[in-house]
Amino acid sequence: MRSELLHGENAFTALADEWDLLVSRAMTNTPFQFLAYQRGWWRHLHPETGTLHTVAVRHADGRLAALACFYLLEGVLYFNGCTQETDYLDLIVAKEEAVASWPAVFDCLGSPDFPQWHALDLCNVPAASLTRQILPQEAAKRGFSFQESVHEVCPIIPLAATFQAYLDGIDSKQRREIQRKLRRADGADASLRIVCPEDDLGQAVDDFLDLLQKSTFEKREWLTDGRRALFHETAQAAMAADMLQLMFVEVNGRKAAGLFNFDYHNRIWVYNSGLDPALASSLSLGVVITAKAIETAIQHGRAEFDFLRGNETYKYRFGAQDTTIYRQQLSRNR
């Protein structure tokens, strides 16, 4: 294995023909590792004083084996995207090539061409990733200190073959509650609408963001101009790749609830949600749109419904089960 170091946004252009193909066969294969998301996050949300550095690991014949996209801030290296918006991150590498690729990444990080750093702080590494086994071994070989901690949980619903089978599998009280709220929404002529390629996507994203900022004070504060831009850029790329699921529940022709999801790799990834309290509260449309999204996922044969990070109570009422993501920290002895 040999490594190639690229500085700044040039990496996104230089590796454009190879990046997403590698993601599609990576051991952690998620929407957050695709080039469009990684580039969009860096453009709109990167730390003001951070610098971007990408390590491309190649086989002797030039084939791309791994990608490690980092930003450097005050001497600490983070995965690009390592903050609130990004739920899974990892070395982009096929499982069978991870053991050989991580040492090549570290060799590059220790080369004279790489800027000075003293620690790695890697967030949102999935429990099943080989990175969790490899990094402590590499740390020991290179004299680094290492620690790992649970970063957060990502509750996931394993989906049944039919919506009724799914309902039959959850707590009976919650099942009756979901069914009651669905019936009440149907009686109020609440309808589900899923954005398609023929729609005005820019307007649909604006409508969703309007609902998001109305939902809670915390979401209104969180929704900065940079995050708005990331939503728009990500939506355009995801729609082009046929992996965007942007849906609304409308009441009397007005959008009252929205979900911004990714439909990828046989899984629905629930990226964010929005509600208009003035329209949605009396009909419990947060429950309704989630139930309809689960039903739609089952109808399309998806295997999992991933609520992504956070242990909010409502996720477990839908039958979600925790999976765990980790934070791994390595420090050089200075």
N, C-alpha and C positions, 0 to 999 in steps of 0.2 A: 504494500500500500504506500502511496505517496500523497502528500497533502499540498493544496494550493490555497493561498491566502488572498482574499479579496477585501478591500476596504471600501466602506460606504455603499451607496445605493447601486454602484456599478455591478454588484453581485447579482442583483435582480435581473439586470439586462443580460449579463454574461452567461447566466445559468438558466435563462428562460426556457430553453428547449429541453432541459433535463429535469428541472426542479419538480414539477408536478408528477411526472412519471415515477420519480423516486418516492414521493409521498405515497402514491397509490400502492406501493408494495412495502411500505415501511412497517416496522413493528408497532409503532404508534401512529396509526393512519387516521388523522382527524382533519376537519375543515380548517383548523387553526394553523396547520403547517403548510397549507398551499401558498404558492408564491403571492397570489393576489392579497390574501389576508396579511401575510408577513410584510409585504411592501406597504400595504395600506396602514398597518399599525405603525410602522416606522415613520411614514410620511406625516401622520396626523397626531401621534401620541408619544413619540419618543421623548425621553428626558432632554431638556434643552442643552445640557452640556455633555450628553452621552455621545459616543462614537460607535459606529457599526462595523463589525468585523465578522466575515464569514469564512469558515474553513470548509473547503471541498476536498474530500478524500477520494482518491481514484485508484483503480486497479492499474497494474503495469501497462495494460493495453489502452488506458485512457478512459475506460468506463467509470461513470460516477458511482461510488459506493456509499457515500455518506455526506450529509450536510449538517454543519453546526453553525447556526446563525446567532451571534452574540452581540450584545451592546456592552460597552465598557463605561462605567460611571464611577468616578472617584476610586479607581483601582480595583473595582469589583466587576466581574463578568456575570451577566445575566443572559438567559435565553431572550432573544428578541420577542417582544410581546409579553414578557413576564410582569403582568400587572392585572388589574381587575377584569379586563375585557376578555382574557384568554384563559380557557379552562383546562386545556391539556397541552403540554409541551414536552419535547424530548429531542434527542439526536434523531435526525431523519435518516434512517438506515434500515435495511432489511434485517430481520432477526438473525439470519445465518451469518451476517457480516458485521454484527455489532461488536463482537469480541475483538476482531482485528481492527475495526475502525476507531474505536475510542482511543487506543494508544496513539494512533496516527494524529488524532486531534490534539492530544496532549503534547506530542512532539512539536506540533506547529505552535501551540500556545507558548512553548518554551523556547522558540526560535528567536534570533535577534530581530527578525522582521516584525514580530508581534509586539504591540505596545506593552509597557510595564503594567502588571497587575499583581495583586496579592491574594485574591480570593475568588472563588466561584460561588454563586448563590442561585441555584437552579430550582425553579418552582414548577408545581403542577405535573410532576412526573407520575404516570399511572402505576398502580401497584404491580401490574404484570410485566412492566418493562424490564428488559435485561440491564438497562442502565443502573438499576438499583443494586445489581450484583457486581457489575463491572467497576463502578466508580470507587467503592471502598477498596477494591483490590488495587486499582491504579494509584489511589491516594497512598496506600501503604508502600507500594513500590517506589514512589517518588518522594516520600518523606513529607507528605501533606497531612494535616489533620483533617478528619472527616466526621461529620455528624449528619444524621437523617432524622427528620421529624414528620409527623402527619401534618400536612398542610391544610387539607379540607376533605370533605366528602362530596361525591357526585352520585346522588340517588338515581337509580335506573329501574325501569319497569321491564322485565322480560315479557314480551307480548305473546298472547295466546293466538289461536288460529281464528277465533271469531270474537267480536266485541262482547257478545253474551258470555262466552267462556271467560273472557277477561273479567267481566263484572262478577261472575260466579266465583272467581278466585280471590277477590278482595274481601275485606271485613264486611259483614252483612249490613251493619249500620251505615257504613260509607256507601255501599252499593245502593241502598234504598235512597240515600240522600242525593247521590248523583242522578239516579233515575228520576227522582222528584223534580230536581232542578232542570233537567233536560225537558221534561214534560211541560213545566211552567214556561220555559223559554219558547218552546214550540207553540204554546198557546198564545204567546205574545207576538207571534210572527217574527221571532228572532231567527235570522238566517246566516248560514256560514258562506263566506266568500273567500276563495283562494286566488291570489293574484297569479295571472298567467302571462306568458311572453308578449301577448298582444296588448296588455294593459300599459298604462303610463306608470312605469315603475318608480320614477322619481317622485311623482305625486303620491303613490302608494306608500313609499318610505316616509315621506313627510307626514302623511296621515298617521302612520304608525308612531312616529316620533312625537307627534302631538298627543297621542294617547299615552305614550310612555311618560312624558313629563307631567301629565295630569294625574298619574297614578298615585304618587306619593311625593312628599317634599324631598326625600332623599334622592329619588330618581330625577327630579327636576334639577337638583344641584349637581348631580352626576353627569347630566347630559350637556357636556361642553360642546363648543363648536367643533373641536377635533373629533369627538365621538360621533357627532352628527355626520361629519365627513366620512368617517370610517364606515358607518352604517350604509351610506349611499354607495361608497366604492365597493364594499363587500357585497352588497345586494346585486349590483350590476354584474360583478364577476361570478357570483353564485348562480344567478339566473342564466348567464351564458353557458355555465357548466352543467345546467339542469340539476342543481342541488339546492335551490332556494325554495323554502316553503314559507311564504308570507300570507297569513290568513287573518280574516276579520270576522267578527260577529256583528251584523248590522241589525238595528232596531228601527223600524219605520224609515228605512233608507239611510240612516246615520250610523257611522262606524262607532261602536261602543266598546269593543274589546279587540285586541290584536295580539298575535304571536309572530315573532320573527324566528324561524327555525331553519336549520340546515337538514336536508334529506340526503344523507350520504352513507355509503358503505352499510346498507341494510339497517340503518338506525336513524331515528329522528333526534336531532340535537336542539334542545330548546334554549335558544340564545338569549332572548329577552321577551318581555310582555308589556302590554299597556292596557289601561282601562280608563274610561271616562266615568268617574264616580257618579256624576249626575244621571247617567243613563244606565250604568251597569249594576249599581249596588242592589236595587230592588229585585233584580233577576239573577243575581249571583253569576254574572257572565264570566268571571274569572274561572269558575268551576266549569261552566258550560263550554267555553272555548277549549279548555284543556281536555275535557272529555271528548269533544268532537275531534280534536287533534289526535287523540289516542285511537279513536274509532277509524279515522282516515288512515293512520299508520297501519292498522290491522288490515283494512281493506286493500292496502297496497302491498301487503305481505312483509312488512318490516318486522325485524326480530326484536328490536329494543327501542325504548323511548327514554332518552337520556335527559334528565332535568339539569345536568351540569352542576356547577359548584353551589354548595349551600344546603343547609339542613332544615330549611323552612318546613313547618309542620304540614302544610297542604300537600307536599310531595308524597309524604307517607300515607296520607289519606287515599291517594290514588294507587297505593300498593307498591311504591318504589322501595328498592333495597339499596343500602349504601355500598358504593365502591369507594376506594380511598386513593387520593393523590398525595404525593410526598414532596417535601422540600429537602434538597441535598446541598450541603455547604462544605466546601473544601477550602482550606487556607494554607498558603505557603509559609514555611518557617522563615521569618525575616531576620 
